[in-house]
Amino acid sequence: MTSPEPVESRTQTRTQGRTAQTATLAEIAREAGVSAPTVSKVLNGRADVAPATRTRVEELLRAHGYRRRRAEATRSPLIDLVFHELESAWALEVIRGVENVARDAGLSVVLSESAGRLTPGRTWADQVAARRPHGVVLVLSGLDESQRALLTSRSIPFVVMDPAGDPGADVPSIGATNWQGGLAATRHLVELGHRRIGAISGPSQMMCSRARVDGYRAALETAGLPVDPALIVNGDFHHEAGYRLGLELLRRPDRPTAVFAGNDLQALGLYEAARELGLRIPEDLSVVGFDDLPVAPLVGPPLTTVRQPLTEMAEAAAKLVLDLGREDGTPAATRVELATSLVVRSSTAAPVAGS
């Protein structure tokens, strides 16, 4: 049987130059009209609390700014790793990075997926609160306000890796220089002599997708080339989208001579579309990807791509979440971008004269 949360003595904190008092669990219980053990169950993420009661107690915990003291919190030897989708070699690179850090710290990794949603469901947040991991790393995902408050009240730190949108100034995050990567990829094609350059973007609602396409546009504009909206198509970072949208671009009567794909999986789908249409890479079509997955140098021809340091990003996210969970202070940097770099292989070449 779980023992109730110890009732704390009233403490005082400084807030905007005035003294504010923090309520005890007993006072929160009294205000909610429940027992102190019920408040403890909510704090511990127990499932045996009525939804209406849980909501009322959590609203009061948030209103009073209650945060369970770290010294009292018994943590599980876990890091929670959350993907919005868990189905590609991209995810394996991220898992490898988090596992590297967890292993060195004597921790295990719990994987979960939000089935394509950019915010995990409420059930997930309750489960995390009950597990009490050392921290949570969210990949291309985020948390709504109630989920953030729930983890914060349990002193469970969280970090967003490659955030889908702006995570907010107070949310720790690890990203990559996506705009610079898109610029470098497109500039490489321009310097080879290409003038009609297409782009297969990722999902338009994702910040990394928009940044990569913005870099593509900047490279064209800097070179004095027009940005043709008809040559920019939105994919979903999957192989199938690269194939389908590749066919769409390459069947145009004024088809591009080069394409910047928003990630390597879409670039490989574009390879398939080119083969189906009898186009040779790079003689008839130059292709640049993004990510530099392990498969990139193994395909035929080896793929020119922008290296996104996925394993290093995941390691940085895991280290940051562990640092945030320690009592010796907050890390100096909680918003970090790692550098991308162009890796030139055999899928790009100068366009054939007259094309």
N, C-alpha and C positions, 0 to 999 in steps of 0.2 A: 504494500500500500504506500502510495507516495505521500510523504510528509508535507504539510502545508508550508508555504513560503514563510520564512521567519519575518515577524513583524518588525519593521525598522523603526527606530526613533526618528522623530522629526529632524530634518536637516535643513540648512539654509544655504542658498546659492545666490550669487550676484547676477542680476539680470539688468542690463542697460542702466547701470549706475544705481539700482535700487535693490533692496533685499527682498527675495521672493521665497516663500516657504513651500517645500515639497511635501505632498500628502503621504501618509503611511498607507500600507495596504489595508489596515483596519479601517481607516477613514474612507478609503475608496470603496471598500466593501459596504460600509454603512451608507454612503451616498448612493450606491447602486442598489441597495436593498437586498444584498446577498451576504453570504458568509465569507470570512477571510479565506477558508480553504477553496471556495469557488473562484475567488480572484486568483489564487495560486494556480488552480487548474488552467485558467485562461493564460496566465503567464507561461505555464509549462507546455502550452499547446495541446492539452488533453482534449480528446474528442467528446467526452461525456459531459458537455455543457450545452444547454439549449442555445440555438443560434441567436435568438433575441437577447438572451442574457450575455452571451459572448460579445455581441456588438455593443451593448450598453457599457460593459466593463471596459472594453478596449477604448471606447470613446472617452471615458473618464481617465484612463491611463494616459492617453495622448494629451487630454486637456491639462492634466497635472504635470506633464512632462516626466512621468515616472520612467526610470531606467533601472533595471536590475543591476546591482553592483557586481562588477566582474569578479571580485574575490569570492562571491557567493555562487557564481554560476559554474556548474560542473559541465565542462565541455566534452563532447564526444570526439574521438580522434579522427575527425572527418573534415574534408572540404567538399562542399556541395558545388557541382559544376552543372550549369543549366544551359542547354541549347534551345533555340527556337525550332531547329530541325537537326536531327542527328542521323545523317545518312551519306556522308561523303568523306573523301580523303582529306578534305579541308578540316573536318571535325577531328580526324585522327591526329593531325598535327597539333591541334589545340589540346587534346587529351594527353598527348605525350608530354607537352610542356607542363601542364598542371601536375601530372603524375611525377615528373622529375622533382619538383619542389616538394610535393607531398611525401614522397619516399624519403627524401633527405630529412624531413621533419618528423618522420615516424608516423605519418598520417595516411589514411586511405581516402579514395575519391568516390563520391556518390554521384552517379550520372542521372540526369533527368531531362526530359524534353517537353516543351510546351506546345507540341503539335502544330507548329507553324505560327502560333500566336506570339506577338512581340512582348507580351506580358504574361507570366505564368498565372495559372488559376489560383483561386484562394485556397483550395485544398492543399496545394503545394506549399504555400506559406505556412499553414498550420503544421504540416509535416516537418518542415525545416525547424520551426520553433520547438517542436517536440524533440527533434534529434539533437539540437544544440551543437551544431558543428563549429569548428574554429572559424569558419567564414564561408561566404558564398561568392562564386565567380559566375557571372551571367554573360553569355556570349550572344551578341546581336539581339539582346533582350533588354528589358528594363523592369522596373517595379512601379506599381501605382502607389499613391500616397499612403493608403492603409497598409500595404505590404511593407513599405519602408518603415512606417511607424512600428509595425509588429516586430521586425527584426531589430530595430534600434532599441525598443523597450527590453529586448532580451540580450542586448549587447552582442549581437551577432553582426560582425562587419560584412560588407558586401562591396564588390568591385564589378564594374561593367567593362567587358572587353569588346572592342569594336562596336560601340553603341549604335543602335539603329537610328536613333534621333539624338537631339541634344539632351544628355542625361541630367542637366542642371548643374549649377556651379558647385553645389555641395555634395555631388555624387562622385566618388573616386572612379576613374576610368583609365583604360589603356587602349590606345589606338595606333594607327599608322598614318604616314603622310600620303593619304589617298590622292589629294589634289596634285601633289608633286609627282606621284606615280603616273597619273593620267597624262600629265604634261610631258613627262619623259618618254612614255610610250608613243605618243602622237608626234612629238618632235623627232624621234628616231625615224618614223615613217616619212615625215616631211623632208628630212635631210637626205633620205634615199631617193627623193624625187617624186613621191606620190602627191597627187593634188586632189583626188577624190577618195577621201578616207571615211569609211563608215564606223559606227560605234554601236555595239550591242551592250547596253547598260544592264545593271542589275535592277532590282525593284526601286521604283521612283521614291518610295517612302523611306528608304534607307539612306542615312547620311553618307555612308561610304560610297554608295552608288552615285549620288549626286556630286560628291567631291571629285570622283574619277572623271565623270563626264565634264565637269567644270574645267578640270585640267586639260582635257581633250579640246574643249572649245578655246581655251586660252592659247594653246599651242598653235591652233589654226589661225586665230586672230593675230597673234604675234607675227606669224609668217605671211600675213596679208592674204590669207585664203578665206573664202566664204564658208560660213557654217551652214550647211544644208540640212534643215530639220528632217527632210525625208530620209537622210542617211543615218539618223539616230533612232534606234528602236529600243524599247524597254523589255528586258528579259526578267528572269527570276533566279539567276545564278545556277541553273541546272543545265545539264547536257542537252536535254530535249529542246530547251528554249534556244540554245545556240544553233542547233540543227534547223529548227523551224524558221527562226528569224534570219539565219544565214541564207536559207533558200529564198526568202523574201527579198533580201538585199541583192543577192547574186543573180536573180532573175530579172532585175531591172534592166531596161535597155541601156541605161547609162550607169551600169553597176560600178561600185567602187573597185579600185585596184588594190586597196588595203583595208583591213578592218581591225579596230581595237576592240577586243572582247573584254567585258567587265570582269571576267575571271577565267581561270584556266578551263573549268568545266564547259563553259559556253564556247571557248575557243576550240575545244575538241569536238563539240557539236558542229561548229562551223567547218572543221576539217571534213566531217562526214558529208555536209551539204556540198562542199566544193567537189569532193570525189564523185558524188552523185551527178553533178552537172558537168563532169569531165574537165574541171579546172585543176591545174597543178599548183601546188604550194612549194616554193614561192614564185615560180615562173609566171603564173597568171594571177596569183593573189598572195599578198603578204598578210600575215596574221600575227598579232601580238596579244598575249593573254595577261592575266594578273593573278598573282599568288606565288607562282613557282612551286607548285606541288611536286612531289617526288616523281610523278608520271611525266612531267613536262620534258625532261631531257630524253625520255625513252620512246616517245611517239615518233612517227615518221612523217615529215622531218621534225627533228627536235624543235620545241616551241620557244620562240623568243617571248619573254614575259617579264613582268615587273615582280621582283621578289618582295613579298610581304613576309616579314619574319614571324610567322605564325607561332612557331614553338617558343621563340623568345618573348613574344607578346604574352603568351599564356603563362610562361614562367614569371614574367614581370607582374601579371595580374595576381597570380597565386602568392608571390612574395609580398605584394602590397597588402593583400587581404590578411595575411598573417601578421604583418607589421601593425596594421590597424587594430588587431585584436590584442596586442601587447599593452601593458599598462605603463610602459616607459615613454609614452608620448606618440604623437602623430607624425608620420613620415613627412619630410620636407616637401615632396612633390606627390600630389594625388591625381593630377591630370597629366598623362604622359603620352607622347606620340613617338613611336619608333620609326626610323628612316626606312623608306623603300628604296630599291635600286633596280635599274634595268639590267636584265641578263639577255644578251644577244646570242641567239643560236641560228638555226638554219631556216626558220619559217619566214624570214623577211629578206627582201632583196629589192634592187631598183626595178621600177616598172619597165615592161617591154616598151621600146620606142614606139610611139604612136598610139599607145593605149590610154 
